[in-house]
């Protein structure tokens, strides 16, 4: 791992996204009506994302274990696309970009897993960092 012992503790935030596209309006209706056979898709996927954020350092060898002080997960349905947005915050010496993208990835994977029995056309795309603040540089790439 990179030596961060000389870095200063600051508020670090990161916002990441993933997009899941389904093959039919019926899939979106099943999610909204909570009739997907595997359960409440949004709540189960949120739990997967929270676990993903917390366990990032256990799965990615160069990531520092760090205290996660906030994780927010939201969804926006746009036609056949489900836009996942994750915000992660900490006061620490290194950023939380990878944690946010890891969480977004796991939310998307859980959506895929829960929807595959009812929709064979589910796709995951556009997992990316939208913004980060704190540390040496701030990045804003909304959209």
HELIX and SHEET records of a PDB file:
HELIX    1   1 UNK A   25  UNK A   32  1                                   8    
HELIX    2   2 UNK A   41  UNK A   54  1                                  14    
HELIX    3   3 UNK A   56  UNK A   59  1                                   4    
HELIX    4   4 UNK A   97  UNK A  115  1                                  19    
SHEET    1   A 5 UNK A  70  UNK A  78  0                                        
SHEET    2   A 5 UNK A  81  UNK A  92 -1                                        
SHEET    3   A 5 UNK A  10  UNK A  21 -1                                        
SHEET    4   A 5 UNK A 123  UNK A 133 -1                                        
SHEET    5   A 5 UNK A 139  UNK A 140 -1                                        
END                                                                             
